[in-house]
Amino acid sequence: MTKPELIAQVAAAAETTKAEAERIVNAALDTIQATLAKGESIQFIGFGNFEVKERAARTGINPRTKQNITIAAKKAVTFKPGKKLKDAVN
């Protein structure tokens, strides 16, 4: 599903216009992004949890040259699905 398809489905489910649904979806996504950027987690009971985890620096191998390279430490967003979401998918 793409973002425009999500907006259309939200508009239909909420019985509102696509423009209003787009504002709502964009506001929700912006809020999620801002919260994760602050390093905070987001919990949707039954749906899942979004978290920011630190990845330590590590040594890797350049596949072209086969030389060792250092991969810098970084933050990564992870998602752990909740029980209701797992059950719905299965």
Backbone atoms as SQL, in Angstrom:
CREATE TABLE atoms (id INTEGER PRIMARY KEY, chain TEXT, resi INTEGER, resn TEXT, atom TEXT, x REAL, y REAL, z REAL);
INSERT INTO atoms VALUES
  (1, 'A', 1, 'MET', 'N', 0.855, -1.171, 0.000),
  (2, 'A', 1, 'MET', 'CA', 0.000, 0.000, 0.000),
  (3, 'A', 1, 'MET', 'C', 0.901, 1.235, 0.000),
  (4, 'A', 2, 'THR', 'N', 0.538, 2.189, -0.810),
  (5, 'A', 2, 'THR', 'CA', 1.274, 3.446, -0.868),
  (6, 'A', 2, 'THR', 'C', 0.583, 4.488, 0.004),
  (7, 'A', 3, 'LYS', 'N', 1.259, 5.603, 0.210),
  (8, 'A', 3, 'LYS', 'CA', 0.675, 6.667, 1.031),
  (9, 'A', 3, 'LYS', 'C', -0.642, 7.183, 0.434),
  (10, 'A', 4, 'PRO', 'N', -0.717, 7.440, -0.887),
  (11, 'A', 4, 'PRO', 'CA', -2.013, 7.870, -1.445),
  (12, 'A', 4, 'PRO', 'C', -3.133, 6.834, -1.248),
  (13, 'A', 5, 'GLU', 'N', -2.788, 5.555, -1.326),
  (14, 'A', 5, 'GLU', 'CA', -3.793, 4.514, -1.096),
  (15, 'A', 5, 'GLU', 'C', -4.239, 4.513, 0.368),
  (16, 'A', 6, 'LEU', 'N', -3.295, 4.731, 1.279),
  (17, 'A', 6, 'LEU', 'CA', -3.634, 4.825, 2.691),
  (18, 'A', 6, 'LEU', 'C', -4.558, 6.004, 2.945),
  (19, 'A', 7, 'ILE', 'N', -4.254, 7.142, 2.345),
  (20, 'A', 7, 'ILE', 'CA', -5.079, 8.343, 2.505),
  (21, 'A', 7, 'ILE', 'C', -6.490, 8.088, 1.993),
  (22, 'A', 8, 'ALA', 'N', -6.604, 7.426, 0.848),
  (23, 'A', 8, 'ALA', 'CA', -7.927, 7.126, 0.293),
  (24, 'A', 8, 'ALA', 'C', -8.711, 6.197, 1.216),
  (25, 'A', 9, 'GLN', 'N', -8.048, 5.208, 1.789),
  (26, 'A', 9, 'GLN', 'CA', -8.735, 4.282, 2.698),
  (27, 'A', 9, 'GLN', 'C', -9.143, 4.973, 3.996),
  (28, 'A', 10, 'VAL', 'N', -8.287, 5.848, 4.515),
  (29, 'A', 10, 'VAL', 'CA', -8.633, 6.595, 5.730),
  (30, 'A', 10, 'VAL', 'C', -9.823, 7.500, 5.455),
  (31, 'A', 11, 'ALA', 'N', -9.828, 8.162, 4.305),
  (32, 'A', 11, 'ALA', 'CA', -10.939, 9.038, 3.938),
  (33, 'A', 11, 'ALA', 'C', -12.244, 8.256, 3.863),
  (34, 'A', 12, 'ALA', 'N', -12.194, 7.076, 3.263),
  (35, 'A', 12, 'ALA', 'CA', -13.400, 6.258, 3.151),
  (36, 'A', 12, 'ALA', 'C', -13.861, 5.763, 4.525),
  (37, 'A', 13, 'ALA', 'N', -12.924, 5.313, 5.359),
  (38, 'A', 13, 'ALA', 'CA', -13.278, 4.780, 6.671),
  (39, 'A', 13, 'ALA', 'C', -13.823, 5.869, 7.596),
  (40, 'A', 14, 'ALA', 'N', -13.268, 7.076, 7.493),
  (41, 'A', 14, 'ALA', 'CA', -13.694, 8.178, 8.362),
  (42, 'A', 14, 'ALA', 'C', -14.815, 9.003, 7.735),
  (43, 'A', 15, 'GLU', 'N', -15.210, 8.642, 6.527),
  (44, 'A', 15, 'GLU', 'CA', -16.248, 9.360, 5.791),
  (45, 'A', 15, 'GLU', 'C', -15.944, 10.854, 5.724),
  (46, 'A', 16, 'THR', 'N', -14.743, 11.144, 5.244),
  (47, 'A', 16, 'THR', 'CA', -14.286, 12.520, 5.102),
  (48, 'A', 16, 'THR', 'C', -13.637, 12.685, 3.732),
  (49, 'A', 17, 'THR', 'N', -13.189, 13.883, 3.441),
  (50, 'A', 17, 'THR', 'CA', -12.557, 14.130, 2.146),
  (51, 'A', 17, 'THR', 'C', -11.127, 13.615, 2.162),
  (52, 'A', 18, 'LYS', 'N', -10.582, 13.408, 0.965),
  (53, 'A', 18, 'LYS', 'CA', -9.194, 12.971, 0.855),
  (54, 'A', 18, 'LYS', 'C', -8.247, 14.049, 1.373),
  (55, 'A', 19, 'ALA', 'N', -8.587, 15.307, 1.174),
  (56, 'A', 19, 'ALA', 'CA', -7.731, 16.405, 1.649),
  (57, 'A', 19, 'ALA', 'C', -7.644, 16.392, 3.172),
  (58, 'A', 20, 'GLU', 'N', -8.771, 16.200, 3.836),
  (59, 'A', 20, 'GLU', 'CA', -8.771, 16.143, 5.302),
  (60, 'A', 20, 'GLU', 'C', -8.022, 14.905, 5.788),
  (61, 'A', 21, 'ALA', 'N', -8.242, 13.783, 5.137),
  (62, 'A', 21, 'ALA', 'CA', -7.547, 12.548, 5.506),
  (63, 'A', 21, 'ALA', 'C', -6.040, 12.701, 5.302),
  (64, 'A', 22, 'GLU', 'N', -5.627, 13.394, 4.247),
  (65, 'A', 22, 'GLU', 'CA', -4.206, 13.612, 3.997),
  (66, 'A', 22, 'GLU', 'C', -3.589, 14.452, 5.115),
  (67, 'A', 23, 'ARG', 'N', -4.292, 15.484, 5.565),
  (68, 'A', 23, 'ARG', 'CA', -3.796, 16.302, 6.673),
  (69, 'A', 23, 'ARG', 'C', -3.645, 15.459, 7.939),
  (70, 'A', 24, 'ILE', 'N', -4.607, 14.586, 8.193),
  (71, 'A', 24, 'ILE', 'CA', -4.565, 13.736, 9.382),
  (72, 'A', 24, 'ILE', 'C', -3.405, 12.748, 9.300),
  (73, 'A', 25, 'VAL', 'N', -3.269, 12.076, 8.168),
  (74, 'A', 25, 'VAL', 'CA', -2.192, 11.094, 7.990),
  (75, 'A', 25, 'VAL', 'C', -0.832, 11.782, 8.093),
  (76, 'A', 26, 'ASN', 'N', -0.675, 12.932, 7.437),
  (77, 'A', 26, 'ASN', 'CA', 0.599, 13.652, 7.494),
  (78, 'A', 26, 'ASN', 'C', 0.914, 14.101, 8.913),
  (79, 'A', 27, 'ALA', 'N', -0.093, 14.571, 9.643),
  (80, 'A', 27, 'ALA', 'CA', 0.118, 14.997, 11.032),
  (81, 'A', 27, 'ALA', 'C', 0.548, 13.818, 11.895),
  (82, 'A', 28, 'ALA', 'N', -0.081, 12.669, 11.702),
  (83, 'A', 28, 'ALA', 'CA', 0.272, 11.479, 12.477),
  (84, 'A', 28, 'ALA', 'C', 1.700, 11.037, 12.161),
  (85, 'A', 29, 'LEU', 'N', 2.050, 10.990, 10.891),
  (86, 'A', 29, 'LEU', 'CA', 3.398, 10.570, 10.507),
  (87, 'A', 29, 'LEU', 'C', 4.453, 11.560, 10.985),
  (88, 'A', 30, 'ASP', 'N', 4.159, 12.854, 10.909),
  (89, 'A', 30, 'ASP', 'CA', 5.095, 13.869, 11.393),
  (90, 'A', 30, 'ASP', 'C', 5.303, 13.750, 12.906),
  (91, 'A', 31, 'THR', 'N', 4.239, 13.470, 13.638),
  (92, 'A', 31, 'THR', 'CA', 4.337, 13.304, 15.082),
  (93, 'A', 31, 'THR', 'C', 5.157, 12.073, 15.433),
  (94, 'A', 32, 'ILE', 'N', 4.936, 10.983, 14.733),
  (95, 'A', 32, 'ILE', 'CA', 5.719, 9.762, 14.953),
  (96, 'A', 32, 'ILE', 'C', 7.193, 10.035, 14.667),
  (97, 'A', 33, 'GLN', 'N', 7.483, 10.687, 13.558),
  (98, 'A', 33, 'GLN', 'CA', 8.862, 10.989, 13.190),
  (99, 'A', 33, 'GLN', 'C', 9.531, 11.883, 14.229),
  (100, 'A', 34, 'ALA', 'N', 8.848, 12.920, 14.675),
  (101, 'A', 34, 'ALA', 'CA', 9.418, 13.846, 15.663),
  (102, 'A', 34, 'ALA', 'C', 9.681, 13.134, 16.993),
  (103, 'A', 35, 'THR', 'N', 8.765, 12.265, 17.397),
  (104, 'A', 35, 'THR', 'CA', 8.934, 11.529, 18.652),
  (105, 'A', 35, 'THR', 'C', 10.130, 10.591, 18.575),
  (106, 'A', 36, 'LEU', 'N', 10.261, 9.877, 17.469),
  (107, 'A', 36, 'LEU', 'CA', 11.398, 8.975, 17.302),
  (108, 'A', 36, 'LEU', 'C', 12.707, 9.743, 17.186),
  (109, 'A', 37, 'ALA', 'N', 12.674, 10.912, 16.557),
  (110, 'A', 37, 'ALA', 'CA', 13.886, 11.735, 16.420),
  (111, 'A', 37, 'ALA', 'C', 14.393, 12.186, 17.789),
  (112, 'A', 38, 'LYS', 'N', 13.493, 12.340, 18.773),
  (113, 'A', 38, 'LYS', 'CA', 13.889, 12.702, 20.131),
  (114, 'A', 38, 'LYS', 'C', 14.421, 11.501, 20.899),
  (115, 'A', 39, 'GLY', 'N', 14.352, 10.315, 20.294),
  (116, 'A', 39, 'GLY', 'CA', 14.842, 9.106, 20.953),
  (117, 'A', 39, 'GLY', 'C', 13.798, 8.413, 21.806),
  (118, 'A', 40, 'GLU', 'N', 12.565, 8.865, 21.732),
  (119, 'A', 40, 'GLU', 'CA', 11.489, 8.265, 22.524),
  (120, 'A', 40, 'GLU', 'C', 10.836, 7.121, 21.749),
  (121, 'A', 41, 'SER', 'N', 10.223, 6.205, 22.471),
  (122, 'A', 41, 'SER', 'CA', 9.525, 5.097, 21.813),
  (123, 'A', 41, 'SER', 'C', 8.039, 5.425, 21.699),
  (124, 'A', 42, 'ILE', 'N', 7.369, 4.702, 20.816),
  (125, 'A', 42, 'ILE', 'CA', 5.930, 4.877, 20.599),
  (126, 'A', 42, 'ILE', 'C', 5.282, 3.507, 20.740),
  (127, 'A', 43, 'GLN', 'N', 4.232, 3.431, 21.562),
  (128, 'A', 43, 'GLN', 'CA', 3.545, 2.170, 21.797),
  (129, 'A', 43, 'GLN', 'C', 2.091, 2.291, 21.383),
  (130, 'A', 44, 'PHE', 'N', 1.684, 1.450, 20.452),
  (131, 'A', 44, 'PHE', 'CA', 0.278, 1.322, 20.077),
  (132, 'A', 44, 'PHE', 'C', -0.162, -0.043, 20.582),
  (133, 'A', 45, 'ILE', 'N', -0.922, -0.063, 21.673),
  (134, 'A', 45, 'ILE', 'CA', -1.333, -1.320, 22.283),
  (135, 'A', 45, 'ILE', 'C', -2.081, -2.161, 21.245),
  (136, 'A', 46, 'GLY', 'N', -1.643, -3.402, 21.093),
  (137, 'A', 46, 'GLY', 'CA', -2.251, -4.321, 20.140),
  (138, 'A', 46, 'GLY', 'C', -1.667, -4.222, 18.751),
  (139, 'A', 47, 'PHE', 'N', -1.090, -3.070, 18.391),
  (140, 'A', 47, 'PHE', 'CA', -0.515, -2.903, 17.059),
  (141, 'A', 47, 'PHE', 'C', 0.977, -3.163, 17.080),
  (142, 'A', 48, 'GLY', 'N', 1.704, -2.459, 17.950),
  (143, 'A', 48, 'GLY', 'CA', 3.132, -2.682, 18.039),
  (144, 'A', 48, 'GLY', 'C', 3.869, -1.502, 18.632),
  (145, 'A', 49, 'ASN', 'N', 5.184, -1.645, 18.730),
  (146, 'A', 49, 'ASN', 'CA', 6.046, -0.630, 19.323),
  (147, 'A', 49, 'ASN', 'C', 7.123, -0.197, 18.334),
  (148, 'A', 50, 'PHE', 'N', 7.331, 1.104, 18.246),
  (149, 'A', 50, 'PHE', 'CA', 8.437, 1.673, 17.490),
  (150, 'A', 50, 'PHE', 'C', 9.481, 2.130, 18.502),
  (151, 'A', 51, 'GLU', 'N', 10.742, 1.784, 18.279),
  (152, 'A', 51, 'GLU', 'CA', 11.814, 2.194, 19.176),
  (153, 'A', 51, 'GLU', 'C', 13.021, 2.636, 18.365),
  (154, 'A', 52, 'VAL', 'N', 13.851, 3.465, 18.988),
  (155, 'A', 52, 'VAL', 'CA', 15.126, 3.851, 18.398),
  (156, 'A', 52, 'VAL', 'C', 16.194, 3.104, 19.177),
  (157, 'A', 53, 'LYS', 'N', 17.022, 2.351, 18.457),
  (158, 'A', 53, 'LYS', 'CA', 18.091, 1.584, 19.097),
  (159, 'A', 53, 'LYS', 'C', 19.435, 2.056, 18.554),
  (160, 'A', 54, 'GLU', 'N', 20.424, 2.031, 19.437),
  (161, 'A', 54, 'GLU', 'CA', 21.786, 2.394, 19.055),
  (162, 'A', 54, 'GLU', 'C', 22.463, 1.165, 18.452),
  (163, 'A', 55, 'ARG', 'N', 23.101, 1.357, 17.336),
  (164, 'A', 55, 'ARG', 'CA', 23.915, 0.297, 16.742),
  (165, 'A', 55, 'ARG', 'C', 25.370, 0.680, 16.921),
  (166, 'A', 56, 'ALA', 'N', 26.131, -0.207, 17.491),
  (167, 'A', 56, 'ALA', 'CA', 27.539, 0.071, 17.765),
  (168, 'A', 56, 'ALA', 'C', 28.343, 0.076, 16.464),
  (169, 'A', 57, 'ALA', 'N', 29.476, 0.757, 16.492),
  (170, 'A', 57, 'ALA', 'CA', 30.392, 0.731, 15.347),
  (171, 'A', 57, 'ALA', 'C', 30.908, -0.696, 15.193),
  (172, 'A', 58, 'ARG', 'N', 31.164, -1.086, 13.970),
  (173, 'A', 58, 'ARG', 'CA', 31.634, -2.448, 13.722),
  (174, 'A', 58, 'ARG', 'C', 32.513, -2.478, 12.483),
  (175, 'A', 59, 'THR', 'N', 33.184, -3.584, 12.298),
  (176, 'A', 59, 'THR', 'CA', 34.036, -3.768, 11.132),
  (177, 'A', 59, 'THR', 'C', 33.273, -4.572, 10.099),
  (178, 'A', 60, 'GLY', 'N', 33.325, -4.118, 8.851),
  (179, 'A', 60, 'GLY', 'CA', 32.687, -4.818, 7.749),
  (180, 'A', 60, 'GLY', 'C', 33.697, -5.054, 6.634),
  (181, 'A', 61, 'ILE', 'N', 33.225, -5.637, 5.565),
  (182, 'A', 61, 'ILE', 'CA', 34.093, -5.912, 4.414),
  (183, 'A', 61, 'ILE', 'C', 33.480, -5.276, 3.180),
  (184, 'A', 62, 'ASN', 'N', 34.286, -4.513, 2.459),
  (185, 'A', 62, 'ASN', 'CA', 33.859, -3.933, 1.196),
  (186, 'A', 62, 'ASN', 'C', 33.776, -5.067, 0.178),
  (187, 'A', 63, 'PRO', 'N', 32.585, -5.336, -0.391),
  (188, 'A', 63, 'PRO', 'CA', 32.443, -6.477, -1.295),
  (189, 'A', 63, 'PRO', 'C', 33.240, -6.332, -2.600),
  (190, 'A', 64, 'ARG', 'N', 33.531, -5.113, -3.013),
  (191, 'A', 64, 'ARG', 'CA', 34.293, -4.921, -4.251),
  (192, 'A', 64, 'ARG', 'C', 35.780, -5.159, -4.058),
  (193, 'A', 65, 'THR', 'N', 36.320, -4.580, -2.973),
  (194, 'A', 65, 'THR', 'CA', 37.772, -4.642, -2.765),
  (195, 'A', 65, 'THR', 'C', 38.186, -5.709, -1.762),
  (196, 'A', 66, 'LYS', 'N', 37.248, -6.273, -1.046),
  (197, 'A', 66, 'LYS', 'CA', 37.487, -7.281, 0.000),
  (198, 'A', 66, 'LYS', 'C', 38.330, -6.737, 1.153),
  (199, 'A', 67, 'GLN', 'N', 38.396, -5.413, 1.283),
  (200, 'A', 67, 'GLN', 'CA', 39.152, -4.806, 2.370),
  (201, 'A', 67, 'GLN', 'C', 38.218, -4.556, 3.560),
  (202, 'A', 68, 'ASN', 'N', 38.806, -4.580, 4.758),
  (203, 'A', 68, 'ASN', 'CA', 38.043, -4.279, 5.960),
  (204, 'A', 68, 'ASN', 'C', 37.747, -2.788, 6.006),
  (205, 'A', 69, 'ILE', 'N', 36.535, -2.456, 6.412),
  (206, 'A', 69, 'ILE', 'CA', 36.146, -1.064, 6.580),
  (207, 'A', 69, 'ILE', 'C', 35.462, -0.928, 7.938),
  (208, 'A', 70, 'THR', 'N', 35.468, 0.282, 8.459),
  (209, 'A', 70, 'THR', 'CA', 34.784, 0.542, 9.722),
  (210, 'A', 70, 'THR', 'C', 33.422, 1.147, 9.417),
  (211, 'A', 71, 'ILE', 'N', 32.394, 0.523, 9.957),
  (212, 'A', 71, 'ILE', 'CA', 31.034, 1.025, 9.803),
  (213, 'A', 71, 'ILE', 'C', 30.715, 1.814, 11.064),
  (214, 'A', 72, 'ALA', 'N', 30.357, 3.077, 10.899),
  (215, 'A', 72, 'ALA', 'CA', 30.131, 3.973, 12.028),
  (216, 'A', 72, 'ALA', 'C', 28.902, 3.564, 12.838),
  (217, 'A', 73, 'ALA', 'N', 28.905, 3.957, 14.108),
  (218, 'A', 73, 'ALA', 'CA', 27.742, 3.741, 14.972),
  (219, 'A', 73, 'ALA', 'C', 26.592, 4.607, 14.460),
  (220, 'A', 74, 'LYS', 'N', 25.380, 4.113, 14.642),
  (221, 'A', 74, 'LYS', 'CA', 24.216, 4.891, 14.209),
  (222, 'A', 74, 'LYS', 'C', 22.993, 4.465, 14.999),
  (223, 'A', 75, 'LYS', 'N', 21.940, 5.226, 14.825),
  (224, 'A', 75, 'LYS', 'CA', 20.657, 4.904, 15.434),
  (225, 'A', 75, 'LYS', 'C', 19.768, 4.285, 14.367),
  (226, 'A', 76, 'ALA', 'N', 18.961, 3.305, 14.775),
  (227, 'A', 76, 'ALA', 'CA', 18.060, 2.648, 13.840),
  (228, 'A', 76, 'ALA', 'C', 16.673, 2.538, 14.467),
  (229, 'A', 77, 'VAL', 'N', 15.644, 2.699, 13.659),
  (230, 'A', 77, 'VAL', 'CA', 14.269, 2.544, 14.119),
  (231, 'A', 77, 'VAL', 'C', 13.887, 1.073, 13.973),
  (232, 'A', 78, 'THR', 'N', 13.336, 0.519, 15.046),
  (233, 'A', 78, 'THR', 'CA', 12.870, -0.862, 15.003),
  (234, 'A', 78, 'THR', 'C', 11.374, -0.902, 15.289),
  (235, 'A', 79, 'PHE', 'N', 10.725, -1.938, 14.805),
  (236, 'A', 79, 'PHE', 'CA', 9.295, -2.129, 15.050),
  (237, 'A', 79, 'PHE', 'C', 9.092, -3.552, 15.534),
  (238, 'A', 80, 'LYS', 'N', 8.376, -3.677, 16.640),
  (239, 'A', 80, 'LYS', 'CA', 8.014, -4.988, 17.166),
  (240, 'A', 80, 'LYS', 'C', 6.498, -5.079, 17.144),
  (241, 'A', 81, 'PRO', 'N', 5.939, -5.964, 16.317),
  (242, 'A', 81, 'PRO', 'CA', 4.482, -6.048, 16.215),
  (243, 'A', 81, 'PRO', 'C', 3.854, -6.573, 17.506),
  (244, 'A', 82, 'GLY', 'N', 2.635, -6.092, 17.774),
  (245, 'A', 82, 'GLY', 'CA', 1.872, -6.534, 18.917),
  (246, 'A', 82, 'GLY', 'C', 1.106, -7.819, 18.621),
  (247, 'A', 83, 'LYS', 'N', 0.530, -8.399, 19.653),
  (248, 'A', 83, 'LYS', 'CA', -0.168, -9.685, 19.504),
  (249, 'A', 83, 'LYS', 'C', -1.345, -9.590, 18.546),
  (250, 'A', 84, 'LYS', 'N', -2.157, -8.528, 18.638),
  (251, 'A', 84, 'LYS', 'CA', -3.320, -8.418, 17.751),
  (252, 'A', 84, 'LYS', 'C', -2.892, -8.338, 16.287),
  (253, 'A', 85, 'LEU', 'N', -1.821, -7.600, 16.018),
  (254, 'A', 85, 'LEU', 'CA', -1.331, -7.491, 14.633),
  (255, 'A', 85, 'LEU', 'C', -0.800, -8.827, 14.152),
  (256, 'A', 86, 'LYS', 'N', -0.040, -9.519, 14.996),
  (257, 'A', 86, 'LYS', 'CA', 0.469, -10.839, 14.613),
  (258, 'A', 86, 'LYS', 'C', -0.676, -11.802, 14.316),
  (259, 'A', 87, 'ASP', 'N', -1.694, -11.796, 15.188),
  (260, 'A', 87, 'ASP', 'CA', -2.834, -12.686, 14.990),
  (261, 'A', 87, 'ASP', 'C', -3.602, -12.340, 13.725),
  (262, 'A', 88, 'ALA', 'N', -3.748, -11.041, 13.417),
  (263, 'A', 88, 'ALA', 'CA', -4.476, -10.632, 12.222),
  (264, 'A', 88, 'ALA', 'C', -3.746, -11.053, 10.949),
  (265, 'A', 89, 'VAL', 'N', -2.423, -10.992, 10.978),
  (266, 'A', 89, 'VAL', 'CA', -1.632, -11.371, 9.809),
  (267, 'A', 89, 'VAL', 'C', -1.642, -12.878, 9.612),
  (268, 'A', 90, 'ASN', 'N', -1.593, -13.600, 10.720),
  (269, 'A', 90, 'ASN', 'CA', -1.570, -15.065, 10.610),
  (270, 'A', 90, 'ASN', 'C', -2.981, -15.587, 10.545);
